[in-house]
Amino acid sequence: MSTPQLYRGVWPQNVSRLAKFAVRFIDGKWELTVLYEAAAGLKYLAVEGGGADLVGRINDVKTALGEHAGGAFYINEYRHVIVPVAATSASGSGSHYYYAGLLEGDLSFEFEGRPLTTRPVGLNGAALVAGERWVGPRPGIPYVLAAGGGDIYYESPALTDDDPPAVRPFMTRRVQLSKILGDKASVAKAVRPVANQRGHQGGRFYVNEHGAMFTPVEAGDGNGLDYIYCGQLDRSAWFPAPTVS
């Protein structure tokens, strides 16, 4: 394959194991998997029914950069597949993230004989309504609703403007939606679904490959976290898709 390129969009750093997909070696072959919280304290490793091409692309990125095959990967709201690869300490970043092409079609998992989907649907297959519990797998890209509930931002290691880009060691960048859009009405449209669930204190939320937004909240018994569906991303009031090659 050609030399993998650093990804110019969000690098999902410091997220839980439930917030990412992974390629794992199972029963003699590489498989796409996701760790699913079936109930509080009960996790299930779901295996995807196909995806050999995607597995190959992810492993190609890893091996082209001197890493072992397998490991975590992410799919963002633009359906870009991004793969973290361990970086040297000199970069100031634990991993660098590389582009591995587009997701074609949907990933298909199963749990106890029923489909397990990252689409915003309930256990009965009905579409979720904002404010309902998110019951599906949780991989997604982290964003932050700013305190006060008036803006959305993300932070990632800073890259140069070169083509291809390089990492600027020990430097991060914060990208604010308000500065991208430059329009108060559009920003208000973007933040409203998340602010309706998180309130003015703000906080982290996730966006997945279907444009579904969900956010962690205190579980009802106080012993963990639940995730609440916020609604669907409005692509007319969002960050533009990063340039990829």
N, C-alpha and C positions, 0 to 999 in steps of 0.2 A: 504494500500500500504506500501512498505518498506520505511524506512526513506529517504526523498529526499537528494540528494548529491549536494554539491556545484559544480558549473560548472567551469572547469579549463581553458576555453577559454575566448574570449573577453566578457566583461560585457558592454552592450551598455548604457553608462551613458550620461545624459544631451543631449538627442535627442528630437526632436519635436514630437508632438502627431501624426504627419503624418508618422513618421518613425517606428511605432510599430503597431502590431495587438492588439486586445483586446477581451476578453470575456465579453459580456454584457447580462443582463437579459431583454429580449424583448418579449412582448406578451406571458408572462407566462413561458418562458423557456430560458435557457442559449444558446447564439449564438456566433459564431465566427464573428468578425466584423473588418472592416478597415475604417479609415477616409480618404476620397479621395477628393483631390482638383480638382473639376470639372472645375473651372475657377478661375481667380484671385479673392480672397475674397469669393468664393462660394465653400463650403465644403459639401460633401455628405457622410452619414454613410451607407456603403455597408454591407450587411449581407450575410454570406457564406451559401451555399445551403445544406451543410451536416456537417460532422465533429464532430458528437456526441462523438466519442471515444476520439478525441483530447481535446474537451471541458472537458470531464471527467478527463483526465490526468492532465490538467492544474489546474482544481479546486481541485483535490486531493493533488497536491503539496501545494497549498495555505492553505487548511484546515488542512493538516498534520502538518503545521508549525504555526498553531494558527491564521491564517488570514481568512478574509471573502473570499468566492468564488468570481470569476470574476476578471477583471483587465487586465493589459497589459501582453503581451508575445511577444517573438521574434522567428524567424526561421532564422538560419544562412546558410552559403554556404555549410555546411555539412549536412543540413536538420535536425540539432539538434534543438529541441524545448527548449527554455530556459525561465524561469519564474522569474521575480523579486519579492522578498518578503521584506517588510520593515525590516530594521535592527535597532538595538539599537545604540544610539549615541556613545557608547563605542567602536564600531568597526571603526568609522571614515568613514563609507560608508553609504550612504542613503538607499541602498537596497543591499541584497545579491541575487545572481542569481543561480537558481537550474535547473538541467536537468530534462526534462519531456518526454524523449524518442525521437524517430525519426518521422518526417513527412512522412507519407505514401501517395502516390498520390499527387495531387495538390489541393490547395484551389481554390474554384470557386465562384466568385462574379458576380454581374450584376449591370449595371448602364443604366437607360433609355432604357431598352429592349435589351441591347447588353452585351456580356461578358466583364468582367473587370478582367484583368489578370495581374499578376506580372511578366509574361514573357516579354522579350524585343521585343514587337511588337507595331506597330502604331495603330491608331484608325481604319484603314482599314484592320487590320490583317496582314499586311506585316511586315517582319522582320525589326527591326530598324538597321540603319547604324550608326557607331560611329560618334558622333557630332550632331545627331538629338536629338530633345527634347524628354525627357522621359515623356510619357503621362500616364503611369499606376500608381497604388498605390506605395507609397514610403517606406514601411517598409524595413529595411536592417540593416546591422551591420556596424558601423562606423570604418573606418580606416583613416590614415593620410598619404598623400604624403608629404614627408619631403621637406622643403625649399631647392631649388636647383634641385628638381625633380629626385634625385638619389636613394631614398630609400622609403620604406613604413614601418609604425610602428603603434602599438596600445598601449594604456595604460589602465591598469585595476588594481583594488586592488590586492595586493599580497596575495597568498595563501601559506600555508605550503606544504611540500612534503609528509605529512602524508597521509594515506589512511584509512578513508576519509580525505580530506583536511580541514583545518580551515583557517579563515581569519587572516592575520597578521595585527593587528590594526594600523590604520593611516599610512599604508605603501602601496605604489603603485609600479607597475613594468612597465617598458617600454620594449616592445619586438620589435626588429628591424628585418625586413625580411632579410637584408644583413647578419646578424649574424646567422640566421637560415639556409640560403642557402649556405653561404660561397663561392659563385661563382658569379663573376661580370656579366657574360653573362646571367645567370638566373635572377639576380636582374634586369638587364636592360630589359629583356623580360617582367617581371612583372610590372614594372613602366611605360613602354612605353604607353599603352592605356590611362592611367590616365594623365600622363604628357602631352600627345598630346592635352588634353582638358584643363588642369589646368595651363600648363606652368611651369616655374621654380619657381614661387611663392609657389607652393605646396598648400596644404589645404585638407579639409575633403572630403571623398567620401564614398559611401555605396556599400555593396555587399549583394545581396539577395539570396533566396533559390535556384534560378536558375543559380547562378553564374554570374548574370548580375551586372555590375558596373555602377553607375551613380553618378553625382556630382552636387552640387548646383552652380549656376552662377548668375550673375546679370540679372534680367529680362530686356527685351528690352526697356520697358518704364521707367526703373529705380525705379519702385515702389514696387519691391518685388524680389522674387527669382524664377528662372526657374531651372529645372534639366536637365542635358545633359547626354545622354547615352555614356559611354566610351568604351564599348565592353564587351566581355566575359572573365571571369577569366580563366587563364591558370593554371590548377591544378598541372602541373609539376613544376611550379615556384611559389609556395605559401606556406603559413604556413601549417604545418601538422594538421590533425584533432585532437582535444583534446581527451584524453582518457576518456571514459565514462563507467559507470557501471549500 
